[in-house]
Amino acid sequence: MRIKLKYILLSAAVLTLAGCAEEKVETEKELQEKILDAYIQANCPSAQKLTSGLTILDLNPGDSKKPGTNDGIYIHYNTYDLSGTCQSTTDSVKARMLGTYDPGIYYGPSLFIINNTTTEGMRELLQKLGKGGRVTAIIPPWLTSSGQNSSNYVNKGQQSSVNILYEIKAGIVIDDVEKYQIDSLEKYIAKHFSPKIDSTAYGYYFRNFTHPSGIPAADTVVSGTEVNVWYVGRLLDGYVFDTNIADTARKYRIYDSSNEYEPLSVTMRGTFGEMTTYGSSATSSDNTIGVGGESSLIFGFVRAIKSMTYADQATTLFMSGLGYGSNGNMSSGKGVPEYAMLRFDLWLGHPSDDKFPPTRKK
């Protein structure tokens, strides 16, 4: 009898262990989907959860023209976690209300290009919006990778590991980004400069105010010579993202007491193409333009310097392809956003002329 009881207890133990072994381990995707479903049930039972998991809480599609593949759309947005805490915003008024406003942060609209680098959730969401459209939606974490099927959810490379609620307001839809940028530069120049600054290359505009007819051969800077450069970099909407002039930094409330505000030392070369270090091994320890580090000298910037000599003042404007391109140069909300057209006001000085504005001609 005791032997039989022992056998029964052992059999039960084996069955229990077998049951434990067969117990399904909940994946991260399944856990986040349960959280999403519970949130919908408790807070917005009428929300539309799409097959992908994208959940629409409220939608006003706006104009009939929606962005297709390789089209762009400007948007303003706020993001929240499901507890209601704001994670990010492009609204300066909201930032002030939250007590997070910083004049050095860019609060302008973001341009999203619908291509294979756009995350799945954002692509699906933005293609529902035209100009003036508004949407409130939750993008689950398995839709925050680009070019990846939602069933292959992994944490690596994801923008988020949790469900994120988006409030989005759509601006214009752009079907030709280059043409849009050229038109925008032309309109900006016509409004702010008289006589109009001319284009000297596709997407590039330059005027040397000190030598408007060109630099005399005797005044050109010899290749291999270092020059000092002062600059103010801004977007076309007026946002100043960087300067090495202390008074200008104070004026635009981006002054940083840890910054020495010294001239940028640049070595002149035979061509401007030899002077750019954008995309090279430059690091934030170098004298770089912009707050993002690892940017250094971009094509539009060095092309302008190459057309200057000592004590010259100039302005250049150029399309994003001659600047920071599709990636931008942002750090903690400060710097240059994606696809940004840029304006630089420049002053070039002799290497021994380290006070702004430079005056020494030789």
Buried (B, 14 or more C-beta within 10 A) or exposed (E): EEEEEEEEEEEEEEEEEEEEEEEEEEEBBEEBBEBBEEBBEEEBEEBEBEEBBBBBBEBEBBEEBBBEEEBBBBBBBBBBEBEEEBEEBBBBEBBEEEEEBBEBBBBBBBBBBBBEEBBBBBBBBBBBBBBEBBBBBBBBBBBBBBEBEBEEBEEEEBBBEBBBBBBBBBBBBBEEBEEBBBEBBBEBBEEEBEEEBEBEEEBBBBBBEBBEEEBEEEBBBEEEBEBBBBBBBBBBEEBBBBBBBBEBBEEBEBBEEEBEBEBBEBEBBEEBEEBBBBEEEBEEEBBBBBBBBBBBBBBBBBBBBBBBBBBBBBBBBBBBBBBBBEBBBBBEBBBBBBBBBBBBBBBBBBBEBBEBEBEBEE
